[in-house]
């Protein structure tokens, strides 16, 4: 899912009235449905992070999604056992064994400026070093022994932060970063949905002498010696086996929504879903007590509001939360003019809200 969009299903291809829709509850058969099918491989619809601007999926049948399966591939998301937290993105997998990159990242110094690491042999350009796990532990052990570190003992440097995720994670070596680099496109395709992407420079677990350690750059796949006290981007990696993956869920796993991801007029795994927001923070309300038509509506076209309330305060609100129209009404039916700009709007009567789409 991408932030701030509206995706509408149920269109019949009626060329004379292209806005005609058949919502799932009224469909006679699957030929009249817009179906998002996960194929029992991954979730059918995933919102990776909280959104500031709402995203709507309206009029879809969503089904056959699971948390994960043995068909996981490069670019697949790996969830924690709770089924909602994303812990990693697969960048290698052969059906049995794989490697994942941490979903989260941070900025930390490598640490140990003016400290020579004889435990980590200086390898020149260490492109063939695949010993990130061993390197990480050597770095952590070294910092436990030396008092020359520039930072307090509780401060997490790059290697320590990686281990703090769990004992399975480590700071990648240059050679391991090159493996991640080979899957850069697939990983960025996932991260873009989180309004992110792989940063340019990341710390490796390879040192380059007393003053520097190697940083890996995704711009060109090259490594550059960088002063150890500089705070650079950090992500961790870990290996995994298919048997370690969370057990696939058999129900209610087709959709993962976080804040401001909204389903309306949908069926998810056979259950009807209608979420109606009071405001852009997606606070649910009771069953709406007024109707609007037509919806969707053309710009500057008349909108008719029919309500079972004889009096109330009517407001038209844009997607940023700005009130662009307000009036008191004293009848069960009233007409207003749709906004002159296309987009998603909210029409609020008293404490009830309905989303409208303006073309």
N, C-alpha and C positions, 0 to 999 in steps of 0.2 A: 504494500500500500504506500502511496505517496501522499504527502500532506496537502490539504486544502482543495481536493478535487471532489467532484460528484460523478459517480458512475451509475447509470440507470439501465436496467434491463427490462425485458418484457415487450419489446417492440416487435410488431408483426410484419413489418415490411410493407405496410399499406401505403402505396405511393401517393394516393389521393389525400390521405390524412396521415402524414409521416409521424405525427406525435401520438397516434393511437397506441395504447399499451394494454397488455394483458398481464396482470400481476399474478404471481404464483397461485394465490388462493382461488383465482377464477380460471386458471388454465385447464383446458380439457384433456391435454396430453403433453408429453415432453416436447413435442414440436413447437409448442407455444411458450416454452420456458427458456429463460437464459440460465444456463447451468455452469457453475464453477465446480469442477470435479477434481479432487486431489489425487485420484488414482491409487489411494492407499500407500502413497510414498512419502508425502509431506503434508503439512496443513494446506488446505485449499486457499486460505486467505490469511495473511499474516501482517500485523502492524507491529513493527519492531520496537518503536519508541513512542512515548507520549507525543501527541501533536498539540500545537498551539491553535492552529486553524482546523476546524472540523473536516473530516473526510467522510463522505456518505457513499454507501453501496445500497442501492434501492431497486428492489424488484428481481432478486436473484434466488435461485435454488443452489445451496452450497452443501457439498456432501463429500464423503469418502476421503476425509483427511485424517492423518495420523501424526503423532509427534515425530516419529522417525521410523525408518525401517532398514532392512539390510540392503535396500536399494539406494541408500544415501550415496551421494556423489559429490564431486568438487563443487563447492558453492552451497551445499546443504547446510542448514542451521542445525546446531546441536543444542538441545534443551537440557536444563537441569531436571532432576527427578520430579520436581513440583509441576513440570509441564508448562510453565509460563516464563521462567527466566531463561534467556538465551546465554549460553556460556561460550560458544565457539562457532567458527565457520570452517568447514572441511576444505582443505587444500590438497589433500592426497587421500585416495581410498581405493583399495583393490578388491573390495567385497568382504575382506576379513580384517585387514589392518589399515589404519589410516592415521592422518595427522591433522590437527586443527589449530587454527589461530584464535587467540582470545578475542571475544567480541568487544570487550572493554579495552581501553588504552589509557595511558597517563603520560605525564611529563616528569622525568626525574634526571638527576645527574648520574653518571656512571659511578662517580665517587673515587676516592683513592688518588687524588692529584698528588704528584711527586712521590708516589709509592710504586716501586718496581715489583712486578709480579713474576718472580722466578718460577712460581708454580705453573704459570701459563706461558709456555714457550712463545717467544715472539716469532711469528710465522711469515713476516713480510705481508704480502697480500694473501690473507688466509682463506682463499676461495674454496679450498677442499676440506676445511674443518667442519665436521658434522658433530662435534662433541659439545654441543650447547648445554646439555644437561650436566655433564661433568664440569664444564667451565663455570656454570652458574654456582655449583656447590663450592668450587675452589674460591670463587670471589667472595661468597658469603663467609666461608671459613677464614679467609684472609682479613676481612674487616673485623671479625671477632677477635683477631690476634693483635691488630695494629692500633695504636693510639694516635696515629697521624692523620686519620680521616678528618676532613674539614667539618663534619656534620655531627650533631648529637647522635647517640647510640640508637634512639628510637626513630630516627629519620630513615625512611625507606629509600635506598638507592634502587637503580634499575633492576639488579639481580634479586634483591630482597623483595621488591614489589611483586615480581613474577612468582616467587615461591609463596608469597602471602595469599595468592589465589587458591592454591592447594599444593601439596607436595608433588603433584603430577606435572605442574607447569614449570617451564624454565625460560631463561633469556636465550633467544636463538643465536647460534653462531652465524658467521657469514655464509657458510655453505647452506645452512638451513633457511636463511633468508632468501637465498637464490631459489630454493624450492617454492617458497611462498610467492616469489616474484613471477614464477612460471604460471601461477593461477591468479595473477593480479586482476585480470578482467572479470573473472567470475566473482572474486571477493568484492570488488568495487560495485558490481551490479547489486549485491546484497546491501552494502553499506550506504549506497545512494538512497535507499528507502529509509534509512535512519538519518538522512540529511548529513551524511558523512562520506568519507572515502579514505583510502590509505594515504597517510601523510607522506611527505617526501623523505625525511630522515628519521631512522630508528636506531637506537643503540643495539649493538651486537654484544655477545659475550667474549669477544676477542680484544685483548689489550694491545696497545702499540707503544709501550714504553712507560716511563714514569709520568709523562704529562698527558698522554692521549690514549684513547681506545677507538676501535673502529665503529663508524656509523654507516648504516646501509641506506642507500637512496633509491626510492622507487621511480624517480624520474628516468633513470638510465640503468638501474641494476648494478651500480658501482658502489664501492666502499671507500670511505675517506677517513683518515685519522682525525679525531676531534678531541678538543680539550675535555678532560674527564669531569670538570666541574660544571660544564654547560648542561642545562636541563633540556633534554631532547625527548622525542616521543618514545614510548615503550609499549610493546605488546609481547605477550607470552605465547609459547606454543606447547603442545603436548601430543604424545602418541596415544592411540586408543585402538582397541579391538572391537569388532562388531558385537561381541558378547557383552561389552561394557555399556553399550548404548541403552538409554531408557527403554523400558518395555513399551511397544506401541500401544496407545490407547485405542479402544474399539468403539468409543462413542464420545460425543461432545468434544472432539478435538479438531474439527474442521476449521475453526476460526480462533485466532488469538487477537483480541482487541485491547488496546490500552486507551488512555484518556483521549477523548475527541475522535475516536473511530466509531462510526455509527452505522448500524444496519437498520433499514426500514423496509417494510413490505417484503421481507425475506423468509425463506424456510432454511433452517440449518439442521442437517441430519434429521430431517422430517418434522422439526418443530417450528412453528411460526414465530417470527421475531419482529417486533415493531418497537423501536426505540425512538422516543420523541424528546428532543432537548428543550429545556427551558431557555438556556442561553448557550453561548459557545463553549461552556465547560461541560456540556452533556450531562446535566442533572435530570434524571428521569421524572416525569410527571404522571398524573393519573390520566385516564382515558380522555382524549380531547373532546371538547363539547362545541366545536364549531368546524365548519367546512369551508374550503376555498375552491373556486373554480373560475376559469380553467387553471390547471397546474400540472405541467409547466405552462408558462404564459409568455407571450411576446412582449418585448419592450414597449412601454406606453399603452399597452392594451388594458381594457377594463378588467378588474378583479372583483368578483362577487363574494362576499362573506356572509354565510348563513349561520346563525348562532342560536342556541337555546337560552342565551342570556339576553335580556331586553336592554341592559345598560352595561357599559364597561368602557375601559380605556384601550383603544386600539393603537398599536405601535408597529412600525415597519423598521426592522433592524438589519444592518448589513453584517457581513461575516466577521468584521472586526469588532462588532458590538456597538457601533455607532447608530443611534436612533435617527433615521432620515425622514420619518413621517410619524405624526401622532395626532389623534383626534378622539374626542368623546363620542360614543354612539349611544343611541337611545331606542334602537329598533332591532329586531331579530335578523334583518337583512340590510346590508349596506354595500355600496360600490366605491372602490377607489381605483386610482390609476397605477399600473405597475411601474417600477423604476425605469429610468431611461437607459440604465447600464445593465448589461447582461451579468448574471452571476447567481450566487446562492444568497437567499435572504430568509429572515425569520419574521413571521407575522404573529404578533403576540396580542392576545385579547385577555385582559385581566392577568391571570397567572398561567394561562394556557398558551402553548406555542406550536405553530406549524411551520415547517420548512417549505419555501417555495423556490422554484427554479425559473429564472428569467432568461429568455433567449435573446 
